[in-house]
Amino acid sequence: MNLLHLKPYRLTTAEILYHMPDHPALLQSFIWQDLDLAPDFPVLFKFLEFWNRSLDGKLHSVKVATAGLITPAEFRFAGVELKLH
């Protein structure tokens, strides 16, 4: 098990829409996924800062979704009791 699983890290997925550098009227989609800390998302914001600083495509919008890494198990009880001997 990775140590990040023990901290409050969550699997974070972001859909990033950006303007294509050669055709600014067109939008392109980019999917980014990493482990991050909700609700501050420091890893995502670091990536978006890199994008603004280093890439030509101007950001249009970012949609974010998160999911916990460790979730409680689901239990279902059987409606039958079996006895041996």
Backbone as JSON, one array per atom type, in Angstrom:
{
  "sequence": "MNLLHLKPYRLTTAEILYHMPDHPALLQSFIWQDLDLAPDFPVLFKFLEFWNRSLDGKLHSVKVATAGLITPAEFRFAGVELKLH",
  "N": [[0.85, -1.18, 0.0], [0.55, 2.18, -0.83], [1.93, 5.04, 0.81], [0.53, 7.39, 0.45], [-2.09, 6.61, 0.4], [-2.85, 6.5, 3.04], [-3.02, 9.08, 3.95], [-5.16, 12.0, 3.58], [-5.44, 11.95, 0.76], [-6.93, 12.03, -2.49], [-8.16, 10.45, -5.44], [-7.95, 12.46, -8.15], [-9.51, 13.9, -10.88], [-9.34, 15.97, -13.67], [-10.99, 17.77, -16.16], [-9.75, 19.66, -18.62], [-10.42, 22.4, -20.51], [-9.18, 24.11, -23.27], [-8.04, 26.84, -25.36], [-7.11, 26.31, -28.68], [-3.82, 26.96, -29.8], [-3.23, 27.74, -32.53], [-5.75, 28.08, -33.58], [-7.71, 29.94, -32.07], [-10.49, 30.11, -31.7], [-11.41, 27.56, -31.42], [-11.97, 24.92, -29.11], [-10.11, 22.62, -27.16], [-9.95, 19.49, -25.48], [-8.44, 18.25, -22.5], [-7.5, 15.64, -20.41], [-6.61, 15.3, -17.09], [-5.08, 13.49, -14.44], [-4.41, 12.63, -11.09], [-3.12, 11.98, -7.76], [-4.41, 13.94, -5.17], [-5.02, 16.56, -2.75], [-8.11, 17.25, -1.58], [-10.04, 19.98, -0.33], [-8.32, 21.82, -1.47], [-6.53, 21.22, -3.55], [-3.59, 21.22, -4.23], [-1.72, 19.94, -5.98], [-3.0, 19.91, -8.48], [-3.31, 22.71, -8.89], [-0.64, 23.44, -9.04], [0.05, 22.15, -11.43], [-1.65, 23.57, -13.2], [-0.55, 26.12, -12.98], [1.96, 25.62, -14.13], [1.04, 25.05, -16.71], [-0.04, 27.57, -17.54], [2.31, 29.08, -17.49], [4.09, 27.75, -19.25], [2.88, 26.61, -21.57], [1.21, 27.16, -24.73], [-1.56, 27.13, -25.19], [-4.36, 28.83, -24.17], [-6.13, 28.68, -21.12], [-9.54, 27.72, -20.81], [-11.61, 26.53, -19.22], [-11.99, 24.48, -16.24], [-12.99, 21.4, -15.05], [-13.53, 19.53, -12.14], [-13.28, 16.38, -10.53], [-13.46, 14.14, -7.77], [-12.45, 11.18, -5.95], [-12.52, 9.01, -3.17], [-9.75, 7.07, -1.97], [-9.62, 4.91, -0.21], [-12.34, 3.16, 0.71], [-15.23, 2.28, 2.66], [-16.03, -1.16, 2.95], [-18.63, -2.87, 1.21], [-21.35, -4.52, 2.65], [-23.49, -7.3, 2.47], [-26.12, -9.03, 3.79], [-26.96, -12.4, 3.87], [-30.09, -13.98, 3.27], [-30.37, -16.47, 4.31], [-29.78, -19.18, 6.52], [-27.35, -21.54, 7.15], [-26.61, -24.7, 8.54], [-24.14, -26.87, 9.73], [-23.94, -30.14, 10.8]],
  "CA": [[0.0, 0.0, 0.0], [1.27, 3.44, -0.92], [1.7, 5.89, 1.99], [-0.47, 8.41, 0.12], [-3.42, 6.07, 0.7], [-3.15, 6.71, 4.45], [-3.32, 10.49, 4.13], [-6.46, 12.29, 2.95], [-5.34, 12.12, -0.69], [-8.04, 11.49, -3.26], [-7.92, 10.4, -6.87], [-8.53, 13.67, -8.7], [-9.56, 13.96, -12.34], [-9.74, 17.29, -14.15], [-11.15, 17.99, -17.59], [-9.26, 21.01, -18.9], [-10.72, 22.92, -21.84], [-8.26, 25.2, -23.6], [-8.09, 27.35, -26.72], [-5.99, 25.84, -29.49], [-2.97, 28.12, -30.1], [-3.34, 28.16, -33.93], [-7.16, 28.37, -33.89], [-8.24, 30.31, -30.74], [-11.95, 29.96, -31.6], [-11.68, 26.15, -31.15], [-11.58, 24.41, -27.8], [-9.6, 21.25, -27.11], [-10.1, 18.91, -24.14], [-7.3, 17.51, -21.96], [-7.85, 14.99, -19.14], [-5.48, 15.21, -16.16], [-5.46, 12.68, -13.28], [-3.33, 12.43, -10.13], [-3.55, 12.01, -6.37], [-4.38, 15.32, -4.7], [-5.72, 16.83, -1.49], [-9.3, 18.08, -1.71], [-10.57, 20.8, -1.41], [-7.36, 22.84, -1.91], [-5.95, 20.72, -4.79], [-2.28, 21.83, -4.5], [-1.06, 19.32, -7.13], [-3.69, 20.42, -9.67], [-2.98, 24.12, -9.08], [0.75, 23.49, -9.49], [0.02, 21.79, -12.84], [-2.26, 24.66, -13.95], [0.45, 27.2, -13.03], [2.91, 25.21, -15.15], [0.36, 25.2, -18.0], [-0.08, 29.0, -17.87], [3.67, 29.58, -17.65], [4.9, 27.06, -20.25], [2.18, 26.16, -22.76], [0.59, 28.24, -25.51], [-3.02, 27.06, -25.18], [-4.96, 29.58, -23.06], [-7.17, 27.91, -20.43], [-10.92, 28.17, -20.91], [-12.31, 26.09, -18.02], [-11.5, 23.25, -15.62], [-13.97, 20.67, -14.25], [-12.79, 18.64, -11.24], [-14.02, 15.32, -9.83], [-12.57, 13.4, -6.86], [-12.97, 9.94, -5.37], [-11.69, 8.51, -2.09], [-8.95, 5.9, -2.3], [-10.02, 3.81, 0.66], [-13.75, 3.31, 1.04], [-15.73, 1.15, 3.44], [-16.52, -2.3, 2.17], [-20.08, -3.04, 1.2], [-21.77, -5.8, 3.2], [-24.86, -7.73, 2.24], [-26.42, -10.2, 4.59], [-27.77, -13.41, 3.18], [-31.36, -14.25, 3.92], [-30.4, -17.9, 4.56], [-28.85, -19.67, 7.55], [-26.99, -22.93, 6.91], [-25.97, -25.32, 9.69], [-23.49, -28.17, 9.51], [-24.02, -31.07, 11.95]],
  "C": [[0.89, 1.24, 0.0], [0.95, 4.29, 0.32], [0.69, 6.99, 1.71], [-1.88, 7.92, 0.42], [-3.82, 6.34, 2.15], [-3.45, 8.17, 4.77], [-4.64, 10.79, 3.43], [-6.36, 12.59, 1.45], [-6.52, 11.45, -1.36], [-7.62, 11.42, -4.71], [-8.68, 11.57, -7.48], [-8.41, 13.64, -10.22], [-10.05, 15.34, -12.73], [-9.88, 17.25, -15.67], [-10.8, 19.44, -17.86], [-9.62, 21.34, -20.34], [-9.81, 24.11, -22.09], [-8.42, 25.6, -25.06], [-6.87, 26.83, -27.48], [-5.15, 27.05, -29.93], [-3.13, 28.63, -31.54], [-4.76, 28.55, -34.34], [-7.87, 28.72, -32.57], [-9.75, 30.16, -30.59], [-12.34, 28.52, -31.28], [-11.19, 25.76, -29.77], [-11.13, 22.96, -27.92], [-9.74, 20.77, -25.66], [-8.85, 18.12, -23.77], [-7.74, 16.93, -20.62], [-6.58, 14.81, -18.32], [-5.95, 14.39, -14.96], [-4.24, 12.46, -12.41], [-3.94, 12.33, -8.74], [-3.38, 13.44, -5.86], [-5.19, 15.44, -3.42], [-6.9, 17.76, -1.74], [-9.52, 18.8, -0.38], [-9.56, 21.82, -1.96], [-6.67, 22.49, -3.23], [-4.59, 21.35, -5.12], [-1.57, 21.24, -5.72], [-1.69, 19.83, -8.43], [-3.32, 21.88, -9.93], [-1.52, 24.29, -9.53], [0.83, 23.16, -10.98], [-0.56, 22.94, -13.67], [-1.33, 25.87, -14.03], [1.51, 26.88, -14.07], [2.31, 25.43, -16.54], [0.39, 26.67, -18.43], [1.3, 29.56, -18.19], [4.36, 29.01, -18.9], [4.19, 26.7, -21.55], [1.45, 27.31, -23.44], [-0.93, 28.25, -25.44], [-3.59, 27.75, -23.95], [-6.11, 28.77, -22.44], [-8.53, 28.55, -20.6], [-11.68, 27.82, -19.63], [-11.72, 24.77, -17.52], [-12.64, 22.67, -14.79], [-13.21, 19.63, -13.43], [-13.74, 17.64, -10.61], [-13.02, 14.58, -8.95], [-13.26, 12.15, -6.36], [-11.99, 9.48, -4.29], [-10.94, 7.26, -2.51], [-9.34, 4.69, -1.48], [-11.46, 4.07, 1.08], [-14.21, 2.11, 1.86], [-16.24, 0.04, 2.53], [-18.04, -2.35, 2.25], [-20.42, -4.44, 1.71], [-23.21, -6.05, 2.82], [-25.07, -8.99, 3.04], [-27.31, -11.15, 3.8], [-29.04, -13.65, 3.96], [-31.5, -15.72, 4.29], [-29.4, -18.23, 5.66], [-28.6, -21.15, 7.28], [-26.26, -23.48, 8.12], [-25.36, -26.64, 9.26], [-23.5, -28.92, 10.82], [-25.01, -30.57, 12.95]]
}
